[in-house]
Amino acid sequence: MTSDASLWRQPDFLKLWTGQAISQIGSQVSFLALPLTAVLTLDATAAQMGLLTAMSSLPPLLIGLQAGVVIDRRERRPIIIASDIGSAVLLGCVPLAWATNTLSIEMLYLIAFLIGSLSLISSVAHQAFLPVIVRRRHLVDANSKMALTSTIAEVAGPTLAGSLVQLLTAPFAVAADAISFLVSALLLSRIRTTEPGPGSVPRRHHIWRDVREGLQMALGETRLRALIGSRAVLNFFNAVLETVFVLYIVHELEIGIALIGVVFSIGSIGFLVGALLPVRLAAHLGVGPSMVMGIAVLALSDLIVPFAGGTSIVVVSLLAIGQFFFGLGITVFNINQASLRQALVPADYLGRVGATIRVMADGLTPLGAVLGGIMGTAFGLRETLILAALGELLGAIWLWHSPIWKVRKLPPPAGVQA
């Protein structure tokens, strides 16, 4: 575990941070390149895009609880490394299939599902591994710095994606993400911090007994229950929105691929601002109010998209502004909710509780993705975007009327070293 010295001077934290930064830059390339592969290469419909989004959201429902048990039973670092290598192999299949004329929308469905599975495992393991190398009182600061990885990715990734799609085509742009996962795995393999043993999760226990313990821990704490509810609402409506978002800006607003990358990159400065704010906001507003503010800001920013109109310059500017405030809001929320969860949950339960929250919070996401495709076809893309953004606001209202609103500082440690 790191000492009280600056986290930037801790070698193991820097390796974790750098590996995640590089991996997420690649993932941002795939975030645009994979759906663009479906839209531009395979002429995917709104319904097919909804199913593609849904496939990547199914893993938490199918394997989330079991994944949490596995993560608590084993060292977390090897799990993250294996997930990175597996993701690299899967993403490498996209350009290979396209080059051999065997790429199909069904193959993208399968790859999206498998990548989503590995992403789930890696994400939960990351959240459980961070408190191993960072003391509790540095969690908000550490999560803020880890959020900078998303910021770097959000700023650099979209522009890189747009350029790669234009230069290499969308399928070959996905290969950049495969390479980034391999680099991340190499950096993680060089971390030297020794992890504690599996603690309270003996392997002789039946897996469903351990799953039940994770459920009891997550649902037995009122603040965790409120967090699950608000995230479920937010994720559901965000899935509705994301399903039709690319279709809307490509077909309705007629924004070119290169400009799409520029919009995301300019707007993604909001992720940088959001990553720098949580420590200050937590000190002045409190952890709970900061979370409510974050969701409200991102929901209102999503309302800008369907109302963007005018000349190309005006539309691109409005989209960039919307992306800026979306990045700011979601980053402030994510940093505070992750820090609160890590402070509330004993170290031996972090994997199971993290997976339980993912399953319950993401449980409606596949339905939201499918519903987004259906609504986009039946009612129109613009109308779907408006309803989805208004729905996201319900997540802020949920937290506002919960015990989380009263949380000003992280609670006393629960079985973790301060």
N, C-alpha and C positions, 0 to 999 in steps of 0.2 A: 504494500500500500504506500502511496506517495506520502512524503513528509509535508510540512507546512510551507516548503519552498514553493515558488511560483510553479503552476502546472506546466507552463511553457518550458521550464527547465527540468521536467521529469521525463527521462528517455522513453519509458514504457507508455506513458500517456501520449507523448508525441507520436510514437509509432501507431498507436490505436487511432489517434486523430488523423494522421496523414493517410493511413490506409483507408479509412472511411471516406475521407475527402476525395481521394482518387477514384474509389469505387462509385461514389455518388455522382461524380462528374460523368462517368460512363453511363450510369443509370439514367441520368437526365437525357443523354443522347438517345437511349432506347425508349424513354418516355415519349419522345416525339417520333423517333424513327420506326418503332414497332407499329403504332397505329397508322402512321403514314405509309408503311409497307402494306397494311391492309387496305387503306383507302386508295392509294395511287397505283399499287402493283396488282392488287387482287379485286379492286372495285367493290369494296365491302359496303353493304347497306347499313342504315341506322340500326336495324335489328341485329345484324352481325357484329357491329361495333359494341352493342350492348352486351352480347354474349361473350365477346372477347374480354371486355372489362370484367364481366361476372366471373369468368374462369380464373382470373388472377386474384379474385376476392374469395373464392371458395375454400382455399386451404385452411384459413382459421376455423371454419366450421367443421371440417373433416378431420384435421389432425392437430388443431391448436392445443387442446387440453393434454393430449398425449405428449406433444412436443415439450410442453412445460415440465412434465415429469422427467423426461429424458434429460433436459437441460439441468435440472436440479440434481440428477443422479450422477452427472459426469462433469468433468472440467469444461468450462464454457469456451475457452480459446480454441481447442481443437475442433469444436463444433462449428465455430465461425469460419475457420480456415476451410473445412470440408465444404461448407455451404458456398463459399466464394469459388472454390474450384468447380463444384457442380454447376453453378450459374454460368461460369465461363464456357464450359462444354456445351450447355444447352443453347446459349446465345450464338455460339459459333456454328450451330446447325442452320441458322437462318440464312446467312449468305451462301453457305454450301448448298442448301436446298434450292435457293434461287438460281445459283449458277448452273445447277444440273436440271433445272426446269421441273423440280418436284415440289416446290413450295405451294402450299394450299392454305386456305383459311382454317381448315381442321388442324393442320400442323401448328399454326399459330395459337389455336385454342389450347393444344396440349402443352406447348412451350410456355404459354402464359400461366397455365396452371402449375407446372413444375417450378417455374421461376418464382411464382407467388409462394409456393411451399417453402422453398429454400430461403426466400426473403423473410418469411415469417419466423423461421427457426433462427436465422441470423440476427434479426431485430430483437427478439426476446433474449437471446444469448448475450447480445451487446449490452442490453439494459441490465442484465444480471451480472455481467462481467465488470462494468464500470465501477460499482462500489468496491470491488476487490482492489482496485488500484488507486481509488480516490476516497479520502475521508468524507464522512457525512456532511461536515460543515462546509465542504467545498463542492457539494453536489450541484447546487444551482449554477455556480461558476463553471464547473466541469461540463454540465449539460449545455450551458451557453456556448462554451468553446466547441463542443461537439456539434452544436447547431451551425457553427461557422462552416462545417463541412458541407451541410446542405446549402448554405449561402454561396459558397464557392461554386458548388455544382449548379445552383440555380442561375448564377450569373454567367458562368462559362459554358455550361452544358448546352442550352438552347441554341446559342450562336454557333457553337461547334457542330451541333446536330444539323442545323440548317445548311451549313457549309458542306458537311460530309454528305448529306442527302443529295445536294446539288452536284457535288463532284463525283460521288461514288455510287449513288442511288441509295434508297432507304435500306434495303436489306444489308448492304455492305457497311452502312453506317452503324448497324447493330454490333458489328465486330469490335468496334471501339470499346463497347461496354464489356465484352468478353475479356479483352486485354486488361482493362482496369481491375476486374475481379482477380486476375492472376497477380497483379502488382500488390493488391491489398492482402492477399493470402501470404505473399512473401514477407511483407512488413509485419504481419501478425505473428508469423512463425519466429520472429526475432525478439518478441517480448519475453522478458525474463522473470517477471513477477510470478511467484509461486501461489497457485490457487489453493484455498483450503479444501478439505475433503468434502464429500457429499453431505455431511452433517446429518440432518433429520430424515433423509430419504434413503433408507437401506434398500438395496436392490431386491431383497427377499420379499418386500411388500408387493402386493398385487397392484398393478398400475392404476386400476380404478379407485383403489383406496387412496392413493396419492392424489389422484385427480380430485376426489371428494374433499381432501384437506385443502387443496388450492381454492376450490369453490367456496368452502366455508370461510376461509381467510378473506377472500375478495368480497363476498356478500355480507359478511358479518361486521364490516366496518362501514359506517354510514357515509363517510366521505368517499370511499372507494365505490360504493353503490351509486352515488351521485355522479361520479366521474364516468362510470360505465354508461349510465343513462344518457348523459349529455354527448358523449362520444358516439354512441349508437345513432342518435338523431343526426348529429353533424355528418358522420360517415355515410349514412343512408342518402341524405339529400345531396352531399357532395358527389356521390357515385352517380346519381341522376344527372347532375350537371356535367360531370366529366365525360359521360357517355356521348353527349351531343356537342361538347365544346369544340373539338377539332372540326367536326362536320360543319358547325355554324360559321367558324371564322374562315374556313376554306371555301365553302360553297355559297354561303349567304353574304358574308362580308368581302369575299374574294380577295383575301390577303395571301400574297405569295409566300412560298416556303421560306425564302430568305428573311422576309419581314416578320414571319412568325417567330423565327429564332431571335431576331432583334427585339421584338416585343417582350418575349420572355426574359431576355437578358437584362434589358433596361428596367423592366418591372421588378426583376429579382433583386434589385438593390434593397428592396423591402425586406428580403430575408436577412441581409447583412444588418440592417438597422434593427430588425427584430431580435437578432442574436445578441446584439449589444445592450438591449434594453432590460431584460428580465431582472438582473441584480438590482438595478436602480428602481424599477417598477415595484419589485417585491419589497424594497426598503420604504418606498413612499406610499404605495397603494395597498400592498399586501399580496400574498401569493394568490388567494382566492379571487379578489377583484381583478387582478391582472389576467387570470384565465377567462373571466367573463368578458372583459374588454377585448381580449384576443379573438374570441369567437365572433363577437359583434362586428368587429372591424373587418374580418375576412368575409362575413356574410354580406355586409353592405358593399364591399368591394366587388363581389361577384355580381351584384345588381348592375354594375356599370356596363358589363359586357353586352347584355341584350338591348341596352339603350344607346349603345355607341352608333353614331351615324354621322353623315357629312362627307367631307372630302377624305381622301386616303390618309392625309396627314393627321386630320382630326381623329379618325377612327383608330389609327395606330397609336396616337398619343393617349386616347382614352383607354385602350386596352393595356397599354404600359402602366398607366396610373392604377388601373384595377389590379394588375398583377403585383404592383408595388405594395399596395395595402393588403392584398391577400397574403403575400409573403410575410409581411410584418405581423399580421394577426395570427396566422397559423404557427409561426415560430415562437411568439410570446406564449401562446397557449401550450404548445408541445413541451417547451422547456420547463414550464412551471408544473404541468401535470406529471411529467416524468420524475421531477425532483420530489414532488409530494408523494408519489407512489413509492419511490425508493426509500424515503424517510419513514413511511408508515409500515412497510413490510419487512419482517426479519429476513436476513440474508439467505437462510435456508429455503425460503419460500418465494424468492424473487422470480425464479423461472416459472413456477406454477401459477403464481398470481399474475405475472405479466402475460402469460399465455391465456389465462382465464379472461382477463380484461380484453385482450385482443379478440378472443372468440366472441364474447358477448357484445363488445363494442362494434365489431366488424360483421356480426351475424346477419345484419340486414343489408349489408353492402351489395352482395350479389343480386338481391331482389331490387335494390335501387338502380343497379346498372341495367338490368333487364327492363325495369319500368321506364327508365330513361329512354331506352330504344323504342319502346312501345309508344310512349308519350310523344317522342320526337316525330314518329311516323304519323300518329293520329292527330295531334294538335299543333305540331309545328315546332321547330327547333327553338325559336325565340321564346315562345310561350313556356316551353319546358325549362329554359334557363331562368326565367323570372320566378316560376314556382319553386324551383330548386333553391335559389338564393334566399327566398323568403323562408323556406323550410329550415335552412341552416341557422337562422336566427333563433329558432326554438331551442337549440343547444345552449345558447347564452342565457335564455330565460330559465332553463332547467337549473343551471348552476346558481343563478341569482336567487332562486328560491330553495337552495339546499344549504347544508352546513358548510360547504366549501366557501361560500361567500364571506363567512366570518373568519376564515383562515388567513391570518396576517403573516405568520412566520412558520417555517417548517416545524412540525411537532417533534417532541423528544424522540430519540432513537428507539427503534423497536428491534432489538437484537442485533444491531450493527454497531461497529466501532465508530465513535464520534471523532 
